Amino acid sequence: MSYQSYQESRKNILTDDLDRIAEELDIRGYAIVEQVLPATTVTELSQHLDAVWQQQCTETDPTVLRDSGEWGVCRALLAYEMSFAQLVRHPLTMSLLNRTIGETAILHLINGIIAFPRQASNQLVFHRDFAKPFTSDQLLSLNTFWLLDDFTSETGATWFVPHSHHLSYTPSDAYLQKYAERILAPRGSVVVFDSRVYHRGAENHSPTPRRALNLQYTRPFIKQQINLAALMADHIDPESPLAQTLGLWSVPPPSVKRFRVPPTQRTYRQGQG
């Protein structure tokens, strides 16, 4: 395709699918990569998510979950089932992190989202996953949203508002409704999005739950939703790449004495940003 060339601008050239994903992420705020996970993995993770949800419902009264807007949200999945760790440093995720947030990015949250048939949810309103009152010319937070069920018009697939990650204010309800686009994709796919883009779930009109896994990554100086570094410290190798991604290498020293040790011995390691 021919195009007008401008001396003062750089033409973006796509050489592989990663370039395509990064370009859509930058311009639209999100990109879809279909059927990344094999069916066996999707089935396994779906079963584990259902089990974690049942366990969390025994830990917290379901009435409390409903009243607090937590119904259908499974938090800190790794604390309940280590099988979810296979997604934390997935090759696609790491490739995108290395060219956006950077290789020192840490996991901000790892949650499961279950949309039960015809049930209200806190996910049905437009929101940002990085809801801070400022913008940045650097990407601060990135989500990978793994689909464990088909996202269709019947199951109530998620809506995204293109380009809204560039805004320092919340668009009007009229704008959000008019320009939102529904994400339709099969199970095993992943939606990668800038955490500042506005999005919402939709009511599930199918007879079965719609499940997904939401992993959010940030620069290491941003606090995690739940202290995964402390939660997982006794369960993983502290020198492993997984430990870095879970935030174990970017923990503020607990005292002046612990700060005044050789830099290589600090709990907030050198080069972690």
NORFEN-V407417 format. One record per backbone hydrogen bond with DSSP energy under -1.0 kcal/mol. CO is the residue of the C=O (numbers start at 1). NH is the residue of the N-H. If there is no record, write none. Layout:
BEGIN
{{CO;NH} {CO;NH}}
END
This chain:
BEGIN
{{6;9} {16;20} {17;21} {18;22} {19;23} {20;24} {21;25} {22;26} {23;27} {24;28} {24;29} {28;163} {29;194} {31;192} {33;190} {38;42} {39;43} {40;44} {41;45} {42;46} {43;47} {44;48} {45;49} {46;50} {47;51} {48;52} {49;53} {50;54} {51;55} {52;56} {53;57} {55;59} {56;60} {61;65} {62;66} {63;67} {64;68} {65;70} {66;69} {70;73} {72;114} {74;112} {76;79} {77;80} {77;81} {81;84} {82;85} {83;86} {84;87} {87;90} {90;94} {91;95} {92;96} {93;97} {94;98} {97;100} {97;102} {102;105} {106;218} {108;225} {109;216} {110;77} {111;214} {112;74} {113;212} {115;210} {116;119} {121;124} {123;201} {127;199} {130;132} {132;134} {140;219} {141;195} {142;217} {143;193} {144;215} {145;191} {146;213} {147;188} {151;185} {152;156} {152;157} {154;205} {156;202} {158;183} {159;200} {160;181} {161;164} {163;166} {164;167} {172;176} {173;177} {174;178} {175;179} {176;180} {181;160} {185;151} {186;189} {188;36} {188;37} {189;147} {190;33} {191;145} {192;31} {193;143} {194;197} {195;129} {195;130} {198;161} {199;127} {200;159} {204;118} {210;115} {211;148} {212;113} {213;146} {214;111} {215;144} {216;108} {216;109} {217;142} {218;106} {219;222} {226;228} {227;231} {228;232} {232;235} {237;240} {240;244} {241;245} {242;246} {243;248} {244;247} {245;107} {247;250} {249;269} {255;259} {256;260} {259;261} {262;265} {263;266} {267;251} {269;272}}
END
